[in-house]
Amino acid sequence: MAFSKNEFVSGFITETQEHLDAVNLGIINLKNEPQNKEYLAAVLRELHTIKGTSRMLGFPTIEKLAHGLEDVFKGIREEKYELIDRIVQLTFSTSDAIKRALQSIQDQGTDVINIESFLEVYDKACVGLFFSTEQLEQENKGETDTHGSEDDYDSKNLENITSIRINIERINDIVRSFDDLIIRQFRFKHQLEEFEKRLSGAAQKGGSAESLHEVPKQLKEDLSLTENVLFNTQHLILNLRMLPLDIVLTPLKKEIESEAMRMGKNVQFDVPPTDFMLDKVILEQLREILLHLVRNALDHGIETPEVRKAAHKDEKGTISIHASQVSNYIKIIVRDDGSGIDYERVREKAVILNPTSRAEIESMNERQLQQFLFVSGFSTRDNATEMSGRGVGLDVVRIDMEKVKGRIHLHSKKGKGTSFELTIPLSLATQQGLFIHSGGMKFMVPSHYIREIIDTDSCTLTMMQGQPFISLHNQLIPAYYLSSILGNERSPDANSIIVVEYLETQIAIIVESIEQYENVVVNPLPPLMRGIQSLQGVVYDENYAIVPILNIPDTMQKLKGLIAYEMRKYKAKNKKRTYTILIVDDSATTRQIEQTIFESSGYIVETAVDGIDALDKLRSRHVDAIITDISMPRMDGNILLSNIRHMEEYASTPVIVVSGAYDPEARAKFIEAGAQAFIVKSEFQRGNLLQAVKELLGEY
């Protein structure tokens, strides 16, 4: 179903103005605190949103302005150059230019303005060359004089900030639904009056209540009908903020065709139009998800025409994106007929990344090997291409899918192709799931993660090395009590099991009881709960009590962490001492990679985001070795090392410094200050880091 972008222009103008205000505030804060990475990240995030939304609605001038300025700030983030006053002025000038483009949209329906001078300045700024913003300011001033004052624009924008254009038929549907509710209200009032009359009559007849039996039956019927009408009304209202899926799919096709031509791939795209509507928040993430997957298909999947011809395949490859609706979810399948996944190559790379787990990895089947494809930094390529070197990894898809509470299933056959099946909710405003009880608390488990529900009477818990497992469909699945991560003891009444699945991994969660299946409205976490990663929101049950929604991917990670910890404790009792490593790095990706390397080798790992966090961890527990980055917020590696050597308990504890690049002077400085090793980050995945720790701890 075709859509008209004119329906969304008013909201786009209002939203873009809000983003510009946030950019201006962010650059002022950043100018005052240049080292504050949060301000820099906020500016980049706002510019990225402006760029993406303008691309969706087909406003290329605004997209180019936002993209150009975003590239300038990426250079600051990558420390190619520093934030200077001219960049601050460039930000203000760009903001004014986007306002001019927005005014042009309101007046003429197009955002076309002259931005050649801006593009030239961005090119110079991105390579650290001198540039002037005087010409930009003159252009802004000249355009403003022609179209009116800046204050005039802002006043128009404020008048429309709460307005939205809605098809009249959607309003009519809501009105009809409310009419049904009013009729039900009248029926309830009538039945209440009838009930009171019969109750009074029964009392006068000496307590006989036979005439009252019909009333509860009528009430139940009307209550059920009313609940259906309420749900329908709720659905209609929430749909007002839904946008068509085609708003993402239509421009995606043209963009990817350009990518294919640049790569010399002969590809046809099968992307049929749809009439599905999704939450705007989901669509913003979905565009990036689909873009990553199609680029992955182009780079890793579709072969060159020559290779395809030699394999007796059509020289023209096919990439398709098909969507269907199942209940309250959209299922999108991205499929290519390319080379498929070489699982033996995946196995080989996984062994290189985890050398101490060679035996386990070599015994994995194809489904189990898929988990490595979604690990940050994992690639089957030896050399990065232009496409694969852009950070287009499946770990990005995994992270974005978690943001929209979706699931991924991967299917691939070597030589035949690959398909990614995405299951995404229509809206983040509602949630289907089961209410469960554990540790004296009530939670909701989202339905799309649930594979099976069983009770402990129908299956047997098998203990292996101190860890319980259940046998389901000839497969051993690790089981754990949900109360364990809630800080509570195992309840003897826990007799229900929910098998959840994420990224082809299943875990059995034991809870005390399972209540009804519900479809409810999701509310954001209260301020005091927003730091709890294991929760994704709250809902209200039938008694209006607040019920947290479990974030299943995070919950599974915690459960698997507890399982690994328990198994390490078991091995420690029977084999050798288990060492504890503290990893200090402000990059979440680096911490995750290093943590994976050491945990797979039997170490207990603690992490810290900077030097101050690390000192707090060192005071709270003992560690046997410390691995630290150099550049970090609040306290860097230099100051941290000095503090460590002044702590009596850690005066001789091994400290290894990891750096983004080899610097002989920095290495000499750290070794002199008491560090035992200096390793470049690009090398630690090849076993250097693990080997250094083993040597320093005397394990060789």
C-alpha positions as CSV (number, residue, x, y, z in Angstrom):
1,M,0.0,0.0,0.0
2,A,1.5,3.3,-1.1
3,F,1.9,6.0,1.5
4,S,2.2,9.8,1.3
5,K,5.0,11.4,3.2
6,N,2.9,14.6,3.5
7,E,1.0,12.9,6.3
8,F,4.2,13.0,8.4
9,V,5.8,16.3,7.4
10,S,4.3,18.3,10.3
11,G,5.5,15.8,12.9
12,F,8.9,15.6,11.2
13,I,9.4,19.4,11.3
14,T,8.5,19.5,15.0
15,E,10.7,16.6,15.9
16,T,13.7,17.9,13.9
17,Q,13.5,21.2,15.7
18,E,13.6,19.4,19.0
19,H,16.7,17.5,17.9
20,L,18.4,20.7,16.7
21,D,17.7,22.2,20.1
22,A,19.4,19.2,21.7
23,V,22.4,19.4,19.4
24,N,22.9,23.1,20.2
25,L,22.7,22.4,24.0
26,G,25.0,19.4,23.6
27,I,27.7,21.4,21.8
28,I,27.6,24.1,24.4
29,N,28.0,21.5,27.2
30,L,30.8,19.9,25.2
31,K,32.6,23.2,24.7
32,N,32.6,23.6,28.4
33,E,33.6,20.0,29.1
34,P,35.5,18.7,26.1
35,Q,36.5,15.4,27.7
36,N,32.9,14.5,28.5
37,K,32.2,11.6,26.1
38,E,28.5,11.5,27.1
39,Y,27.9,15.0,25.6
40,L,29.7,14.0,22.4
41,A,27.7,10.8,22.1
42,A,24.5,12.7,22.7
43,V,25.3,15.2,19.8
44,L,26.2,12.2,17.5
45,R,22.9,10.5,18.4
46,E,20.8,13.5,17.7
47,L,22.5,14.1,14.3
48,H,22.1,10.4,13.4
49,T,18.4,10.6,14.2
50,I,18.0,13.7,12.0
51,K,19.9,12.0,9.2
52,G,17.8,8.8,9.4
53,T,14.4,10.5,9.6
54,S,15.1,12.9,6.8
55,R,16.2,10.0,4.6
56,M,13.0,8.1,5.4
57,L,10.9,11.0,4.3
58,G,13.0,11.9,1.3
59,F,14.6,15.2,2.3
60,P,18.2,14.9,0.9
61,T,19.3,18.4,1.8
62,I,18.7,18.0,5.5
63,E,20.2,14.5,5.3
64,K,23.4,15.8,3.8
65,L,23.7,18.6,6.3
66,A,23.2,16.2,9.3
67,H,25.5,13.6,7.8
68,G,28.3,16.1,7.1
69,L,28.3,17.5,10.6
70,E,28.0,13.9,12.0
71,D,31.2,13.0,10.2
72,V,33.0,16.0,11.7
73,F,32.0,14.9,15.2
74,K,33.1,11.3,14.4
75,G,36.5,12.7,13.7
76,I,36.5,14.2,17.2
77,R,35.4,10.9,18.7
78,E,38.2,9.1,16.9
79,E,40.6,11.8,18.2
80,K,41.7,12.9,14.8
81,Y,41.4,16.5,15.9
82,E,40.0,18.4,18.9
83,L,36.9,20.4,19.4
84,I,37.7,24.0,18.5
85,D,35.6,27.2,18.3
86,R,35.2,27.0,14.6
87,I,33.6,23.6,14.9
88,V,31.2,25.0,17.5
89,Q,30.3,27.8,15.1
90,L,30.0,25.2,12.3
91,T,27.4,23.4,14.4
92,F,25.4,26.5,14.9
93,S,25.6,27.4,11.2
94,T,24.4,23.9,10.3
95,S,21.6,24.1,12.7
96,D,20.5,27.4,11.1
97,A,20.7,25.9,7.6
98,I,18.5,22.9,8.6
99,K,16.0,25.4,10.0
100,R,16.0,27.1,6.6
101,A,15.4,23.8,4.9
102,L,12.5,23.1,7.3
103,Q,11.1,26.5,6.5
104,S,11.3,25.7,2.8
105,I,9.4,22.4,3.4
106,Q,6.6,24.4,5.1
107,D,6.5,27.1,2.4
108,Q,7.2,25.1,-0.8
109,G,7.1,21.4,0.1
110,T,10.8,20.9,-0.6
111,D,14.0,21.2,1.4
112,V,16.1,22.3,-1.5
113,I,18.5,25.1,-0.5
114,N,22.1,25.8,-1.6
115,I,24.5,23.8,0.6
116,E,27.6,23.5,-1.6
117,S,29.6,25.7,0.8
118,F,28.6,23.5,3.7
119,L,29.7,20.4,2.0
120,E,33.1,21.9,1.1
121,V,33.6,23.0,4.7
122,Y,32.7,19.5,6.0
123,D,35.3,17.9,3.7
124,K,38.0,20.2,5.0
125,A,37.0,19.8,8.7
126,C,37.0,16.0,8.5
127,V,40.7,16.0,7.5
128,G,41.8,18.6,9.9
129,L,42.3,21.4,7.4
130,F,41.6,25.1,8.1
131,F,38.1,26.3,7.3
132,S,36.1,29.4,7.7
133,T,32.4,29.7,8.6
134,E,32.0,33.3,7.5
135,Q,30.5,32.3,4.1
136,L,28.1,29.9,5.8
137,E,26.9,32.6,8.1
138,Q,26.4,35.0,5.2
139,E,24.3,32.4,3.3
140,N,22.2,31.7,6.4
141,K,21.6,35.4,6.9
142,G,20.7,36.0,3.3
143,E,18.2,33.2,3.2
144,T,16.7,34.3,6.5
145,D,16.2,37.8,5.2
146,T,14.4,36.4,2.2
147,H,12.0,34.0,4.0
148,G,11.5,35.8,7.3
149,S,13.1,36.0,10.7
150,E,14.3,33.0,12.6
151,D,11.9,33.9,15.4
152,D,9.0,33.7,12.9
153,Y,10.0,30.1,12.2
154,D,10.2,29.1,15.8
155,S,6.8,30.6,16.6
156,K,5.2,28.6,13.7
157,N,6.9,25.5,15.0
158,L,5.7,25.9,18.5
159,E,2.1,26.3,17.3
160,N,2.3,22.9,15.5
161,I,4.3,21.0,18.1
162,T,1.3,19.1,19.4
163,S,-0.5,18.6,16.1
164,I,-0.6,15.4,14.1
165,R,-2.4,14.6,10.8
166,I,-4.6,11.5,11.1
167,N,-6.9,9.8,8.5
168,I,-10.5,10.6,9.5
169,E,-11.5,6.9,9.2
170,R,-9.1,6.0,12.0
171,I,-10.8,8.5,14.2
172,N,-14.2,7.1,13.2
173,D,-13.1,3.6,14.3
174,I,-12.2,4.9,17.7
175,V,-15.4,6.8,18.0
176,R,-17.4,3.7,17.2
177,S,-15.4,1.7,19.7
178,F,-16.2,4.3,22.4
179,D,-19.9,4.1,21.5
180,D,-19.8,0.4,22.3
181,L,-18.2,1.2,25.6
182,I,-20.9,3.7,26.5
183,I,-23.6,1.1,25.6
184,R,-21.9,-1.5,27.9
185,Q,-21.8,1.1,30.6
186,F,-25.6,1.6,30.3
187,R,-26.1,-2.2,30.4
188,F,-24.0,-2.5,33.6
189,K,-26.0,0.3,35.3
190,H,-29.3,-1.4,34.3
191,Q,-28.1,-4.8,35.6
192,L,-27.0,-3.2,38.9
193,E,-30.4,-1.7,39.3
194,E,-32.0,-5.0,38.5
195,F,-29.7,-6.8,40.9
196,E,-30.7,-4.4,43.7
197,K,-34.4,-4.9,43.0
198,R,-34.1,-8.7,43.1
199,L,-32.0,-8.5,46.2
200,S,-34.6,-6.4,47.9
201,G,-37.4,-8.8,46.8
202,A,-35.5,-11.8,48.0
203,A,-35.1,-10.2,51.4
204,Q,-38.8,-9.5,51.6
205,K,-39.6,-13.1,50.7
206,G,-37.6,-14.5,53.7
207,G,-34.1,-14.8,52.2
208,S,-34.8,-16.8,48.9
209,A,-32.2,-15.9,46.3
210,E,-33.3,-18.0,43.4
211,S,-34.0,-14.9,41.3
212,L,-30.5,-13.7,41.7
213,H,-28.8,-16.6,39.9
214,E,-29.4,-15.1,36.4
215,V,-27.7,-11.8,37.2
216,P,-24.1,-13.1,37.6
217,K,-24.4,-15.0,34.3
218,Q,-25.4,-11.8,32.5
219,L,-22.7,-9.8,34.3
220,K,-20.0,-12.3,33.2
221,E,-21.2,-12.2,29.6
222,D,-21.2,-8.4,29.5
223,L,-17.9,-8.1,31.3
224,S,-16.3,-10.4,28.6
225,L,-17.7,-8.3,25.8
226,T,-16.6,-5.1,27.5
227,E,-13.1,-6.4,27.9
228,N,-13.0,-7.1,24.1
229,V,-14.2,-3.6,23.3
230,L,-11.7,-2.1,25.7
231,F,-8.9,-4.0,24.1
232,N,-10.0,-3.0,20.6
233,T,-10.2,0.7,21.7
234,Q,-6.7,0.5,23.2
235,H,-5.4,-1.1,20.0
236,L,-6.9,1.7,17.8
237,I,-5.5,4.4,20.0
238,L,-2.0,2.9,20.1
239,N,-2.1,2.5,16.3
240,L,-2.2,6.3,15.9
241,R,1.6,6.4,16.3
242,M,2.2,3.6,13.8
243,L,3.9,4.2,10.5
244,P,4.0,2.0,7.3
245,L,6.8,-0.6,7.0
246,D,7.2,0.6,3.4
247,I,8.6,3.8,4.6
248,V,11.7,1.8,5.4
249,L,11.6,-0.8,2.6
250,T,11.2,1.5,-0.3
251,P,14.3,3.7,0.1
252,L,16.3,0.6,1.3
253,K,16.0,-1.0,-2.1
254,K,17.5,1.9,-4.0
255,E,20.3,2.3,-1.5
256,I,21.3,-1.3,-1.6
257,E,21.2,-1.4,-5.4
258,S,23.8,1.3,-5.4
259,E,25.9,-0.7,-3.0
260,A,25.7,-3.7,-5.3
261,M,26.8,-1.8,-8.3
262,R,29.8,-0.4,-6.4
263,M,30.8,-3.9,-5.4
264,G,30.4,-5.4,-8.9
265,K,27.6,-7.8,-7.8
266,N,24.8,-8.6,-10.2
267,V,21.8,-8.7,-7.9
268,Q,18.0,-8.4,-8.1
269,F,15.9,-7.4,-5.1
270,D,12.6,-9.0,-4.3
271,V,11.0,-6.6,-1.9
272,P,7.2,-6.6,-2.4
273,P,5.1,-3.7,-1.0
274,T,3.3,-4.2,2.3
275,D,0.5,-2.6,4.2
276,F,1.8,-3.4,7.7
277,M,2.1,-0.7,10.2
278,L,4.8,-0.6,13.0
279,D,5.7,1.6,15.9
280,K,7.8,4.5,14.8
281,V,10.5,3.7,17.4
282,I,10.8,0.2,15.9
283,L,11.0,1.4,12.4
284,E,13.9,3.7,13.3
285,Q,15.9,0.6,14.5
286,L,14.5,-1.7,11.8
287,R,16.1,0.3,8.9
288,E,19.6,-0.2,10.4
289,I,18.9,-3.8,11.1
290,L,17.8,-4.5,7.5
291,L,20.6,-2.4,6.1
292,H,23.2,-4.5,8.0
293,L,21.7,-7.8,6.9
294,V,21.5,-6.9,3.2
295,R,25.0,-5.5,3.3
296,N,26.1,-8.7,4.9
297,A,24.4,-10.7,2.1
298,L,26.2,-8.6,-0.5
299,D,29.6,-8.8,1.1
300,H,29.6,-12.4,2.4
301,G,26.8,-14.1,0.6
302,I,26.3,-13.2,-3.1
303,E,29.1,-14.4,-5.3
304,T,30.5,-12.6,-8.3
305,P,28.8,-13.5,-11.6
306,E,31.8,-15.6,-12.6
307,V,31.8,-17.7,-9.5
308,R,28.0,-18.2,-9.7
309,K,28.3,-19.3,-13.3
310,A,31.0,-21.8,-12.4
311,A,28.7,-23.2,-9.7
312,H,25.8,-23.6,-12.3
313,K,23.8,-20.9,-10.6
314,D,22.0,-17.9,-12.2
315,E,24.6,-15.2,-12.7
316,K,22.2,-12.7,-11.1
317,G,21.9,-13.3,-7.4
318,T,18.7,-12.6,-5.5
319,I,18.1,-10.9,-2.2
320,S,14.6,-10.8,-0.9
321,I,12.8,-9.2,2.1
322,H,9.4,-10.6,2.8
323,A,7.1,-9.6,5.6
324,S,4.1,-11.3,7.2
325,Q,2.1,-10.8,10.3
326,V,1.6,-13.4,13.0
327,S,-0.6,-12.3,15.9
328,N,0.9,-9.0,17.3
329,Y,4.3,-9.6,15.6
330,I,5.8,-9.0,12.2
331,K,7.9,-11.7,10.8
332,I,10.5,-10.4,8.3
333,I,12.7,-12.9,6.3
334,V,15.8,-11.6,4.7
335,R,17.1,-14.2,2.3
336,D,19.8,-14.6,-0.3
337,D,20.8,-17.4,-2.7
338,G,24.5,-16.9,-2.2
339,S,27.3,-19.1,-1.0
340,G,25.8,-19.7,2.5
341,I,27.8,-20.0,5.7
342,D,31.0,-22.0,5.8
343,Y,30.6,-23.5,9.2
344,E,34.0,-25.1,9.2
345,R,35.5,-21.7,8.6
346,V,33.4,-20.4,11.6
347,R,34.7,-23.3,13.7
348,E,38.3,-22.5,12.7
349,K,37.9,-18.8,13.6
350,A,36.2,-19.6,16.9
351,V,39.1,-21.8,17.9
352,I,41.5,-19.0,17.2
353,L,39.4,-16.7,19.3
354,N,39.0,-19.3,22.1
355,P,42.1,-21.5,21.9
356,T,41.6,-23.1,25.3
357,S,38.1,-24.3,24.2
358,R,39.2,-26.2,21.1
359,A,37.7,-29.5,22.1
360,E,34.3,-28.0,22.9
361,I,34.2,-26.0,19.7
362,E,35.2,-28.9,17.5
363,S,32.3,-30.9,18.9
364,M,29.7,-28.2,18.2
365,N,27.1,-28.7,15.6
366,E,26.1,-26.0,13.0
367,R,23.4,-24.5,15.2
368,Q,25.7,-24.1,18.2
369,L,28.4,-22.5,16.0
370,Q,25.9,-19.8,15.0
371,Q,26.4,-18.0,18.3
372,F,29.9,-16.9,17.3
373,L,28.6,-15.0,14.3
374,F,26.8,-12.6,16.7
375,V,29.9,-12.0,18.9
376,S,31.4,-8.5,18.6
377,G,34.6,-8.5,16.4
378,F,34.0,-12.0,15.0
379,S,34.5,-12.3,11.2
380,T,35.3,-15.2,8.9
381,R,37.3,-12.8,6.7
382,D,41.1,-12.6,7.0
383,N,41.2,-9.2,5.3
384,A,38.5,-6.5,5.7
385,T,36.9,-5.3,2.5
386,E,35.4,-1.8,2.0
387,M,32.1,-3.2,3.2
388,S,33.1,-5.5,6.0
389,G,35.6,-2.9,7.3
390,R,32.8,-0.5,8.1
391,G,31.8,-2.3,11.2
392,V,28.9,-4.0,9.5
393,G,28.8,-7.0,11.9
394,L,26.0,-9.3,13.0
395,D,26.7,-8.1,16.6
396,V,25.2,-4.8,15.6
397,V,22.1,-6.6,14.4
398,R,21.9,-8.5,17.7
399,I,22.1,-5.3,19.8
400,D,19.5,-3.5,17.7
401,M,17.1,-6.4,17.8
402,E,17.4,-6.5,21.6
403,K,16.4,-2.8,21.6
404,V,13.1,-3.6,19.8
405,K,12.5,-6.8,21.9
406,G,12.8,-9.0,18.8
407,R,14.2,-12.4,18.0
408,I,16.6,-13.7,15.3
409,H,16.7,-17.1,13.7
410,L,19.4,-18.0,11.2
411,H,19.2,-20.7,8.5
412,S,22.0,-21.4,6.1
413,K,23.1,-24.1,3.7
414,K,26.5,-24.0,2.1
415,G,26.3,-23.2,-1.6
416,K,22.5,-22.5,-1.4
417,G,22.2,-19.3,0.6
418,T,21.2,-17.8,4.0
419,S,18.1,-16.5,5.5
420,F,17.6,-14.4,8.7
421,E,14.1,-14.6,10.2
422,L,13.3,-11.6,12.4
423,T,10.3,-11.6,14.7
424,I,9.5,-8.1,15.8
425,P,6.5,-6.7,17.8
426,L,4.2,-4.4,16.0
427,S,4.5,-1.9,18.9
428,L,6.6,-1.5,22.0
429,A,3.6,-0.1,23.8
430,T,2.0,-3.5,24.3
431,Q,3.4,-6.9,25.3
432,Q,2.1,-10.5,25.3
433,G,3.4,-12.8,27.9
434,L,3.0,-15.0,31.0
435,F,2.8,-13.8,34.6
436,I,5.1,-15.9,36.8
437,H,6.1,-16.0,40.5
438,S,9.6,-16.5,41.8
439,G,11.3,-15.6,45.0
440,G,8.2,-14.0,46.4
441,M,7.9,-11.7,43.4
442,K,5.8,-11.5,40.3
443,F,7.2,-11.0,36.8
444,M,6.1,-11.1,33.2
445,V,8.0,-13.2,30.6
446,P,7.6,-12.0,27.0
447,S,5.9,-14.7,24.9
448,H,8.2,-14.6,21.9
449,Y,11.1,-15.9,24.0
450,I,9.1,-18.9,25.4
451,R,9.6,-22.2,23.7
452,E,7.8,-24.6,26.1
453,I,6.2,-24.7,29.5
454,I,6.5,-27.9,31.6
455,D,6.2,-28.9,35.2
456,T,8.8,-30.7,37.3
457,D,6.5,-33.7,37.7
458,S,6.8,-34.4,34.0
459,C,10.6,-34.2,33.7
460,T,13.6,-35.1,35.8
461,L,16.4,-32.8,36.9
462,T,19.7,-34.4,36.3
463,M,22.8,-33.1,38.2
464,M,26.0,-32.9,36.2
465,Q,29.1,-31.4,37.9
466,G,26.9,-29.5,40.4
467,Q,24.6,-28.1,37.6
468,P,21.0,-29.3,37.1
469,F,19.9,-30.1,33.5
470,I,16.6,-31.3,32.0
471,S,16.2,-33.6,29.1
472,L,13.8,-32.2,26.5
473,H,13.4,-33.7,23.0
474,N,16.6,-35.7,23.3
475,Q,18.5,-32.5,24.3
476,L,20.1,-31.6,27.6
477,I,19.2,-28.1,28.6
478,P,20.8,-26.3,31.6
479,A,18.2,-25.4,34.3
480,Y,18.4,-22.7,36.9
481,Y,16.2,-21.3,39.6
482,L,15.2,-17.7,38.7
483,S,15.3,-16.9,42.4
484,S,19.1,-17.4,42.2
485,I,19.6,-14.1,40.5
486,L,17.1,-12.4,42.7
487,G,19.2,-13.0,45.8
488,N,16.8,-15.5,47.3
489,E,17.1,-19.1,48.3
490,R,15.6,-21.9,46.2
491,S,12.0,-22.3,47.0
492,P,10.8,-25.9,47.7
493,D,7.5,-24.9,46.0
494,A,9.2,-24.2,42.6
495,N,7.6,-26.7,40.3
496,S,7.1,-25.0,37.0
497,I,9.7,-24.7,34.2
498,I,9.8,-22.2,31.3
499,V,12.2,-23.0,28.5
500,V,13.3,-19.8,26.8
501,E,15.4,-19.4,23.7
502,Y,17.5,-16.6,22.3
503,L,20.1,-16.7,19.5
504,E,19.7,-20.5,19.2
505,T,20.5,-21.0,22.9
506,Q,17.9,-22.5,25.3
507,I,17.8,-22.4,29.0
508,A,15.2,-23.8,31.4
509,I,14.1,-21.4,34.1
510,I,12.5,-22.9,37.2
511,V,9.9,-20.7,38.9
512,E,7.3,-21.2,41.7
513,S,4.2,-20.9,39.6
514,I,2.8,-19.7,36.2
515,E,-0.3,-17.6,35.9
516,Q,-2.4,-16.5,33.0
517,Y,-1.3,-15.4,29.5
518,E,-2.0,-11.6,29.0
519,N,-1.7,-8.8,26.5
520,V,-1.0,-5.6,28.4
521,V,0.2,-2.1,27.9
522,V,4.0,-1.6,28.6
523,N,5.1,1.3,30.8
524,P,8.7,2.5,31.2
525,L,10.7,1.5,34.3
526,P,10.3,3.8,37.3
527,P,13.4,6.0,37.9
528,L,14.6,3.8,40.8
529,M,14.6,0.7,38.5
530,R,16.1,2.0,35.3
531,G,19.6,0.8,36.2
532,I,18.4,-2.8,36.3
533,Q,19.4,-4.4,33.0
534,S,17.4,-7.5,33.6
535,L,14.1,-5.6,33.3
536,Q,12.7,-4.0,30.2
537,G,9.6,-2.3,31.5
538,V,6.6,-2.7,33.8
539,V,3.0,-3.7,33.3
540,Y,-0.1,-3.7,35.6
541,D,-1.9,-6.9,36.4
542,E,-5.6,-7.3,37.1
543,N,-5.2,-5.9,40.6
544,Y,-3.3,-2.8,39.3
545,A,-0.1,-4.0,40.9
546,I,3.2,-3.2,39.1
547,V,4.7,-6.2,37.5
548,P,8.3,-6.0,36.0
549,I,8.9,-7.5,32.6
550,L,12.0,-9.7,32.4
551,N,14.6,-8.8,29.8
552,I,15.2,-12.4,28.7
553,P,18.5,-11.9,26.8
554,D,20.1,-10.2,29.8
555,T,18.5,-12.7,32.2
556,M,19.9,-15.7,30.2
557,Q,23.3,-14.1,30.2
558,K,23.2,-13.8,34.0
559,L,22.0,-17.3,34.4
560,K,24.7,-18.7,32.1
561,G,27.2,-16.6,34.1
562,L,26.0,-18.2,37.3
563,I,26.2,-21.6,35.7
564,A,29.7,-21.0,34.5
565,Y,30.6,-19.7,37.9
566,E,29.2,-22.7,39.7
567,M,31.0,-25.1,37.3
568,R,34.3,-23.2,37.9
569,K,33.8,-23.6,41.6
570,Y,33.2,-27.3,41.1
571,K,36.4,-27.7,39.0
572,A,38.3,-25.7,41.6
573,K,37.5,-28.1,44.3
574,N,38.6,-31.1,42.3
575,K,41.5,-29.7,40.2
576,K,43.3,-26.5,40.9
577,R,43.0,-22.9,42.2
578,T,40.9,-20.5,40.2
579,Y,42.3,-17.1,39.6
580,T,40.4,-13.8,39.5
581,I,41.2,-11.2,36.8
582,L,40.1,-7.6,36.9
583,I,39.6,-6.0,33.4
584,V,39.6,-2.2,33.3
585,D,38.4,-0.6,30.0
586,D,35.9,2.0,29.0
587,S,34.9,0.1,25.9
588,A,32.1,-2.4,26.5
589,T,33.1,-4.4,23.4
590,T,36.7,-4.7,24.6
591,R,35.6,-5.8,28.0
592,Q,33.3,-8.4,26.6
593,I,36.0,-9.9,24.3
594,E,38.6,-10.0,27.1
595,Q,36.0,-11.4,29.5
596,T,35.1,-14.2,27.0
597,I,38.8,-15.1,26.5
598,F,39.4,-15.5,30.3
599,E,36.1,-17.1,31.3
600,S,36.4,-19.7,28.6
601,S,39.8,-20.6,30.2
602,G,38.4,-21.0,33.7
603,Y,39.2,-17.6,35.2
604,I,36.8,-15.6,37.3
605,V,36.4,-12.1,35.8
606,E,35.5,-8.8,37.3
607,T,35.2,-5.7,35.1
608,A,35.5,-1.9,35.6
609,V,34.7,1.0,33.3
610,D,37.6,3.2,34.4
611,G,40.3,3.7,37.1
612,I,37.9,4.9,39.8
613,D,35.6,2.0,39.3
614,A,38.6,-0.4,39.3
615,L,39.9,1.0,42.7
616,D,36.4,0.4,44.2
617,K,36.5,-3.2,42.9
618,L,40.0,-3.8,44.3
619,R,38.9,-2.6,47.8
620,S,35.9,-4.9,47.8
621,R,37.5,-8.2,46.8
622,H,40.9,-9.8,46.0
623,V,42.1,-10.2,42.4
624,D,45.2,-12.0,41.2
625,A,45.9,-10.0,38.0
626,I,44.8,-6.6,36.5
627,I,44.4,-5.8,32.8
628,T,44.0,-2.1,32.1
629,D,43.4,0.2,29.2
630,I,45.3,3.6,29.0
631,S,42.8,6.2,28.0
632,M,39.7,6.2,30.2
633,P,37.3,8.8,31.6
634,R,37.7,10.0,35.3
635,M,41.0,8.1,35.9
636,D,43.3,6.8,33.1
637,G,45.7,3.8,33.2
638,N,48.7,5.8,34.3
639,I,47.1,7.1,37.5
640,L,45.4,3.8,38.2
641,L,48.8,2.0,38.0
642,S,50.3,4.5,40.4
643,N,47.4,4.0,42.9
644,I,47.7,0.2,42.6
645,R,51.4,0.2,43.5
646,H,50.6,2.3,46.6
647,M,48.2,-0.3,47.9
648,E,50.0,-2.7,50.1
649,E,47.9,-5.7,49.1
650,Y,48.5,-5.1,45.4
651,A,52.1,-3.8,45.4
652,S,53.3,-6.8,43.5
653,T,50.1,-8.0,41.7
654,P,50.7,-8.5,38.0
655,V,49.4,-5.5,35.9
656,I,49.1,-5.8,32.1
657,V,48.6,-2.7,30.0
658,V,46.7,-2.9,26.7
659,S,46.9,-0.2,24.1
660,G,45.2,0.7,20.9
661,A,48.6,1.0,19.1
662,Y,52.2,0.2,19.9
663,D,54.0,3.1,21.4
664,P,57.6,2.5,22.6
665,E,57.7,5.5,24.8
666,A,54.4,4.7,26.5
667,R,55.5,1.1,27.0
668,A,58.8,2.2,28.7
669,K,56.9,4.6,30.9
670,F,54.4,1.9,32.1
671,I,57.1,-0.8,32.6
672,E,59.1,1.7,34.7
673,A,56.0,2.5,36.7
674,G,55.6,-1.2,37.6
675,A,53.6,-2.8,34.8
676,Q,54.7,-6.4,33.9
677,A,53.5,-6.4,30.3
678,F,52.4,-4.1,27.5
679,I,50.1,-5.6,24.8
680,V,48.5,-4.1,21.7
681,K,44.7,-4.6,21.5
682,S,44.9,-5.9,17.9
683,E,47.1,-8.8,19.1
684,F,45.4,-10.0,22.3
685,Q,42.8,-12.1,20.5
686,R,45.6,-14.3,19.1
687,G,46.4,-15.6,22.5
688,N,49.1,-13.1,23.6
689,L,47.0,-11.7,26.4
690,L,46.1,-15.1,27.8
691,Q,49.6,-16.4,27.5
692,A,51.0,-13.3,29.3
693,V,48.6,-13.8,32.3
694,K,49.3,-17.5,32.6
695,E,53.1,-16.8,32.7
696,L,52.7,-14.0,35.2
697,L,50.6,-16.2,37.5
698,G,53.0,-19.2,37.1
699,E,50.6,-21.5,35.3
700,Y,53.1,-22.6,32.7
